[in-house]
Amino acid sequence: MFPPPYTMPLLISNCEGSISQAQPNGTITLDIAFGSLKLPAGGLSVGGVSYAKPVDLKAGDSISWRGTQ
């Protein structure tokens, strides 16, 4: 795990994008550049902080949620 600020690549099957956090306890953002990502509620977690809703994203989509360091 990296302390904020960071932007990390997301490279998984059928999906490429990035995950970023600008400051400690700040917003975490997931941007999808290519492909798609579909996960159940709570299925996406960054640094131990889960996104509570289901995820269904395609290229050009993004989501954000409150994070912690």
The first five atom37 places (N, CA, C, CB, O) and aatype in JSON, in Angstrom:
{
  "aatype": [12, 13, 14, 14, 14, 18, 16, 12, 14, 10, 10, 9, 15, 2, 4, 6, 7, 15, 9, 15, 5, 0, 5, 14, 2, 7, 16, 9, 16, 10, 3, 9, 0, 13, 7, 15, 10, 11, 10, 14, 0, 7, 7, 10, 15, 19, 7, 7, 19, 15, 18, 0, 11, 14, 19, 3, 10, 11, 0, 7, 3, 15, 9, 15, 17, 1, 7, 16, 5],
  "atom_mask": [
    [1, 1, 1, 1, 1],
    [1, 1, 1, 1, 1],
    [1, 1, 1, 1, 1],
    [1, 1, 1, 1, 1],
    [1, 1, 1, 1, 1],
    [1, 1, 1, 1, 1],
    [1, 1, 1, 1, 1],
    [1, 1, 1, 1, 1],
    [1, 1, 1, 1, 1],
    [1, 1, 1, 1, 1],
    [1, 1, 1, 1, 1],
    [1, 1, 1, 1, 1],
    [1, 1, 1, 1, 1],
    [1, 1, 1, 1, 1],
    [1, 1, 1, 1, 1],
    [1, 1, 1, 1, 1],
    [1, 1, 1, 0, 1],
    [1, 1, 1, 1, 1],
    [1, 1, 1, 1, 1],
    [1, 1, 1, 1, 1],
    [1, 1, 1, 1, 1],
    [1, 1, 1, 1, 1],
    [1, 1, 1, 1, 1],
    [1, 1, 1, 1, 1],
    [1, 1, 1, 1, 1],
    [1, 1, 1, 0, 1],
    [1, 1, 1, 1, 1],
    [1, 1, 1, 1, 1],
    [1, 1, 1, 1, 1],
    [1, 1, 1, 1, 1],
    [1, 1, 1, 1, 1],
    [1, 1, 1, 1, 1],
    [1, 1, 1, 1, 1],
    [1, 1, 1, 1, 1],
    [1, 1, 1, 0, 1],
    [1, 1, 1, 1, 1],
    [1, 1, 1, 1, 1],
    [1, 1, 1, 1, 1],
    [1, 1, 1, 1, 1],
    [1, 1, 1, 1, 1],
    [1, 1, 1, 1, 1],
    [1, 1, 1, 0, 1],
    [1, 1, 1, 0, 1],
    [1, 1, 1, 1, 1],
    [1, 1, 1, 1, 1],
    [1, 1, 1, 1, 1],
    [1, 1, 1, 0, 1],
    [1, 1, 1, 0, 1],
    [1, 1, 1, 1, 1],
    [1, 1, 1, 1, 1],
    [1, 1, 1, 1, 1],
    [1, 1, 1, 1, 1],
    [1, 1, 1, 1, 1],
    [1, 1, 1, 1, 1],
    [1, 1, 1, 1, 1],
    [1, 1, 1, 1, 1],
    [1, 1, 1, 1, 1],
    [1, 1, 1, 1, 1],
    [1, 1, 1, 1, 1],
    [1, 1, 1, 0, 1],
    [1, 1, 1, 1, 1],
    [1, 1, 1, 1, 1],
    [1, 1, 1, 1, 1],
    [1, 1, 1, 1, 1],
    [1, 1, 1, 1, 1],
    [1, 1, 1, 1, 1],
    [1, 1, 1, 0, 1],
    [1, 1, 1, 1, 1],
    [1, 1, 1, 1, 1]
  ],
  "atom_positions": [
    [[0.83, -1.17, 0.0], [0.0, 0.0, 0.0], [0.88, 1.24, 0.0], [-0.95, 0.0, 1.21], [1.92, 1.28, 0.66]],
    [[0.45, 2.25, -0.75], [1.2, 3.49, -0.86], [0.45, 4.61, -0.14], [1.44, 3.85, -2.34], [-0.78, 4.67, -0.22]],
    [[1.18, 5.49, 0.55], [0.49, 6.62, 1.16], [0.08, 7.63, 0.08], [1.38, 7.31, 2.22], [0.8, 7.79, -0.91]],
    [[-1.06, 8.29, 0.26], [-1.49, 9.31, -0.71], [-0.52, 10.47, -0.73], [-2.91, 9.81, -0.38], [0.09, 10.76, 0.3]],
    [[-0.35, 11.14, -1.82], [-1.08, 11.0, -3.09], [-0.48, 9.87, -3.93], [-1.05, 12.31, -3.87], [0.73, 9.66, -3.94]],
    [[-1.36, 9.16, -4.64], [-0.91, 8.12, -5.55], [-1.91, 7.95, -6.69], [-0.72, 6.79, -4.8], [-3.09, 8.28, -6.57]],
    [[-1.42, 7.43, -7.79], [-2.23, 6.93, -8.89], [-1.57, 5.63, -9.33], [-2.33, 7.97, -10.1], [-0.4, 5.61, -9.72]],
    [[-2.34, 4.54, -9.25], [-1.82, 3.22, -9.56], [-2.59, 2.63, -10.74], [-1.9, 2.3, -8.34], [-3.8, 2.83, -10.85]],
    [[-1.91, 1.9, -11.61], [-2.63, 1.25, -12.71], [-3.49, 0.1, -12.2], [-1.65, 0.74, -13.76], [-3.15, -0.56, -11.22]],
    [[-4.58, -0.11, -12.87], [-5.48, -1.25, -12.61], [-5.42, -2.12, -13.86], [-6.96, -0.78, -12.28], [-5.87, -1.72, -14.93]],
    [[-4.87, -3.3, -13.71], [-4.73, -4.23, -14.84], [-5.27, -5.59, -14.42], [-3.24, -4.34, -15.3], [-4.58, -6.36, -13.76]],
    [[-6.52, -5.88, -14.8], [-7.13, -7.16, -14.5], [-7.79, -7.68, -15.78], [-8.15, -7.05, -13.34], [-7.91, -6.95, -16.76]],
    [[-8.22, -8.9, -15.76], [-8.83, -9.51, -16.92], [-9.99, -8.65, -17.45], [-9.33, -10.91, -16.59], [-10.91, -8.31, -16.7]],
    [[-9.93, -8.31, -18.72], [-10.97, -7.52, -19.41], [-11.12, -6.09, -18.91], [-12.29, -8.21, -19.26], [-12.13, -5.45, -19.18]],
    [[-10.12, -5.56, -18.19], [-10.26, -4.22, -17.64], [-8.9, -3.57, -17.41], [-11.04, -4.26, -16.33], [-7.98, -4.19, -16.87]],
    [[-8.77, -2.3, -17.84], [-7.59, -1.5, -17.55], [-8.06, -0.13, -17.11], [-6.64, -1.41, -18.79], [-9.03, 0.41, -17.65]],
    [[-7.36, 0.43, -16.15], [-7.71, 1.76, -15.68], [-6.73, 2.22, -14.62], [0.0, 0.0, 0.0], [-5.56, 1.83, -14.64]],
    [[-7.2, 3.05, -13.68], [-6.35, 3.54, -12.61], [-7.16, 3.76, -11.34], [-5.64, 4.83, -13.03], [-8.37, 4.0, -11.37]],
    [[-6.45, 3.68, -10.22], [-7.0, 3.98, -8.91], [-6.14, 5.08, -8.32], [-7.04, 2.69, -7.97], [-4.91, 5.0, -8.34]],
    [[-6.78, 6.13, -7.8], [-6.02, 7.25, -7.26], [-6.64, 7.77, -5.97], [-5.94, 8.38, -8.29], [-7.83, 7.62, -5.71]],
    [[-5.77, 8.4, -5.17], [-6.19, 9.08, -3.95], [-5.26, 10.27, -3.8], [-6.15, 8.13, -2.69], [-4.04, 10.11, -3.77]],
    [[-5.82, 11.48, -3.7], [-5.03, 12.7, -3.69], [-4.45, 13.06, -2.32], [-5.86, 13.84, -4.18], [-3.37, 13.64, -2.23]],
    [[-5.17, 12.71, -1.25], [-4.7, 13.07, 0.09], [-5.16, 12.03, 1.1], [-5.22, 14.47, 0.48], [-6.12, 11.3, 0.85]],
    [[-4.47, 11.95, 2.27], [-4.9, 11.01, 3.29], [-6.36, 11.27, 3.67], [-4.0, 11.12, 4.54], [-6.79, 12.42, 3.77]],
    [[-7.11, 10.2, 3.87], [-8.53, 10.27, 4.21], [-9.36, 10.95, 3.13], [-8.71, 11.01, 5.52], [-10.51, 11.31, 3.37]],
    [[-8.8, 11.12, 1.95], [-9.5, 11.76, 0.84], [-10.25, 10.77, -0.02], [0.0, 0.0, 0.0], [-10.3, 9.58, 0.27]],
    [[-10.81, 11.28, -1.08], [-11.6, 10.48, -1.99], [-10.73, 9.53, -2.81], [-12.4, 11.38, -2.9], [-9.69, 9.93, -3.33]],
    [[-11.17, 8.28, -2.92], [-10.53, 7.3, -3.8], [-11.34, 7.28, -5.09], [-10.48, 5.86, -3.13], [-12.57, 7.25, -5.06]],
    [[-10.64, 7.31, -6.22], [-11.31, 7.31, -7.52], [-10.81, 6.16, -8.37], [-11.09, 8.65, -8.24], [-9.6, 5.93, -8.48]],
    [[-11.74, 5.43, -8.95], [-11.44, 4.35, -9.89], [-11.92, 4.79, -11.26], [-12.12, 3.01, -9.45], [-13.11, 5.05, -11.44]],
    [[-11.01, 4.87, -12.22], [-11.32, 5.24, -13.6], [-11.08, 4.03, -14.49], [-10.47, 6.46, -14.07], [-10.03, 3.39, -14.38]],
    [[-12.02, 3.72, -15.37], [-11.88, 2.61, -16.31], [-11.53, 3.18, -17.68], [-13.18, 1.75, -16.37], [-12.26, 4.0, -18.22]],
    [[-10.41, 2.73, -18.25], [-9.97, 3.21, -19.56], [-10.39, 2.26, -20.69], [-8.45, 3.39, -19.58], [-10.83, 2.71, -21.75]],
    [[-10.26, 0.96, -20.46], [-10.6, -0.05, -21.46], [-11.33, -1.21, -20.78], [-9.33, -0.55, -22.19], [-11.03, -1.55, -19.64]],
    [[-12.27, -1.8, -21.48], [-12.96, -2.98, -20.97], [-14.08, -2.63, -20.02], [0.0, 0.0, 0.0], [-14.68, -1.56, -20.11]],
    [[-14.36, -3.55, -19.09], [-15.45, -3.36, -18.14], [-15.12, -4.05, -16.82], [-16.78, -3.89, -18.71], [-14.26, -4.93, -16.76]],
    [[-15.81, -3.62, -15.78], [-15.61, -4.18, -14.44], [-16.97, -4.3, -13.77], [-14.63, -3.3, -13.6], [-17.7, -3.32, -13.65]],
    [[-17.3, -5.51, -13.32], [-18.57, -5.75, -12.65], [-18.28, -6.54, -11.37], [-19.57, -6.52, -13.58], [-17.72, -7.63, -11.42]],
    [[-18.68, -5.97, -10.21], [-18.44, -6.59, -8.91], [-19.68, -6.42, -8.04], [-17.2, -5.98, -8.22], [-20.44, -5.47, -8.21]],
    [[-19.88, -7.34, -7.08], [-21.03, -7.21, -6.17], [-20.77, -6.1, -5.15], [-21.31, -8.56, -5.45], [-19.65, -5.61, -5.02]],
    [[-21.81, -5.72, -4.42], [-21.67, -4.72, -3.35], [-20.58, -5.17, -2.38], [-23.01, -4.51, -2.59], [-20.57, -6.32, -1.94]],
    [[-19.66, -4.27, -2.05], [-18.55, -4.59, -1.16], [-17.42, -5.34, -1.82], [0.0, 0.0, 0.0], [-16.44, -5.68, -1.16]],
    [[-17.52, -5.62, -3.12], [-16.52, -6.4, -3.83], [-15.3, -5.61, -4.27], [0.0, 0.0, 0.0], [-14.33, -6.19, -4.76]],
    [[-15.33, -4.3, -4.1], [-14.2, -3.44, -4.46], [-13.67, -2.8, -3.18], [-14.62, -2.34, -5.5], [-14.4, -2.12, -2.47]],
    [[-12.39, -3.03, -2.9], [-11.78, -2.5, -1.69], [-10.38, -1.98, -2.02], [-11.72, -3.57, -0.58], [-9.61, -2.65, -2.71]],
    [[-10.07, -0.8, -1.52], [-8.75, -0.2, -1.69], [-8.25, 0.22, -0.32], [-8.78, 1.01, -2.69], [-8.9, 1.02, 0.35]],
    [[-7.11, -0.3, 0.1], [-6.56, 0.05, 1.39], [-7.49, -0.28, 2.55], [0.0, 0.0, 0.0], [-7.47, 0.4, 3.58]],
    [[-8.3, -1.32, 2.39], [-9.22, -1.75, 3.43], [-10.52, -0.97, 3.47], [0.0, 0.0, 0.0], [-11.35, -1.18, 4.36]],
    [[-10.71, -0.05, 2.51], [-11.94, 0.74, 2.45], [-12.76, 0.25, 1.26], [-11.64, 2.28, 2.33], [-12.34, 0.41, 0.11]],
    [[-13.92, -0.34, 1.53], [-14.76, -0.92, 0.48], [-15.72, 0.11, -0.11], [-15.54, -2.1, 1.03], [-16.17, 1.03, 0.56]],
    [[-16.01, -0.1, -1.39], [-17.08, 0.64, -2.05], [-18.35, -0.16, -1.76], [-16.81, 0.81, -3.63], [-18.44, -1.33, -2.13]],
    [[-19.32, 0.47, -1.11], [-20.48, -0.25, -0.57], [-21.47, -0.75, -1.62], [-21.2, 0.63, 0.38], [-22.19, -1.72, -1.37]],
    [[-21.53, -0.12, -2.78], [-22.53, -0.46, -3.79], [-21.97, -1.43, -4.81], [-23.03, 0.81, -4.49], [-20.75, -1.61, -4.9]],
    [[-22.84, -2.07, -5.6], [-22.35, -2.89, -6.71], [-21.61, -2.02, -7.73], [-23.51, -3.65, -7.39], [-21.93, -0.84, -7.89]],
    [[-20.64, -2.61, -8.41], [-19.85, -1.91, -9.42], [-20.19, -2.5, -10.79], [-18.31, -2.02, -9.13], [-20.12, -3.71, -10.97]],
    [[-20.56, -1.64, -11.74], [-20.83, -2.06, -13.11], [-20.35, -0.92, -14.02], [-22.37, -2.39, -13.34], [-21.12, -0.02, -14.37]],
    [[-19.07, -0.97, -14.39], [-18.43, 0.12, -15.12], [-17.93, -0.35, -16.48], [-17.28, 0.71, -14.32], [-17.6, -1.53, -16.66]],
    [[-17.87, 0.58, -17.43], [-17.29, 0.32, -18.75], [-16.32, 1.44, -19.06], [-18.39, 0.2, -19.86], [-16.22, 2.41, -18.3]],
    [[-15.61, 1.33, -20.17], [-14.62, 2.33, -20.56], [-15.21, 3.73, -20.49], [-14.09, 2.04, -21.97], [-16.29, 3.98, -21.02]],
    [[-14.49, 4.63, -19.85], [-14.92, 6.02, -19.7], [-15.68, 6.29, -18.41], [0.0, 0.0, 0.0], [-15.91, 7.45, -18.07]],
    [[-16.07, 5.24, -17.68], [-16.79, 5.41, -16.42], [-15.81, 5.53, -15.25], [-17.76, 4.22, -16.18], [-14.66, 5.1, -15.34]],
    [[-16.28, 6.13, -14.16], [-15.5, 6.19, -12.93], [-16.43, 6.22, -11.73], [-14.57, 7.43, -12.94], [-17.61, 6.57, -11.85]],
    [[-15.89, 5.86, -10.58], [-16.6, 5.98, -9.31], [-15.63, 6.54, -8.28], [-17.18, 4.59, -8.85], [-14.41, 6.43, -8.43]],
    [[-16.18, 7.14, -7.25], [-15.38, 7.69, -6.16], [-16.06, 7.39, -4.83], [-15.17, 9.22, -6.33], [-17.28, 7.31, -4.75]],
    [[-15.25, 7.21, -3.8], [-15.77, 7.01, -2.45], [-14.74, 7.5, -1.45], [-16.12, 5.52, -2.2], [-13.55, 7.62, -1.76]],
    [[-15.21, 7.77, -0.25], [-14.36, 8.31, 0.81], [-13.38, 7.26, 1.29], [-15.21, 8.82, 1.97], [-13.77, 6.13, 1.58]],
    [[-12.1, 7.63, 1.37], [-11.08, 6.68, 1.77], [-10.42, 7.05, 3.09], [0.0, 0.0, 0.0], [-10.77, 8.06, 3.72]],
    [[-9.49, 6.23, 3.5], [-8.64, 6.5, 4.65], [-7.23, 6.16, 4.26], [-9.1, 5.69, 5.91], [-6.99, 5.5, 3.25]],
    [[-6.29, 6.59, 5.06], [-4.89, 6.32, 4.75], [-4.5, 4.93, 5.17], [-3.99, 7.33, 5.41], [-3.36, 4.53, 4.98]]
  ]
}
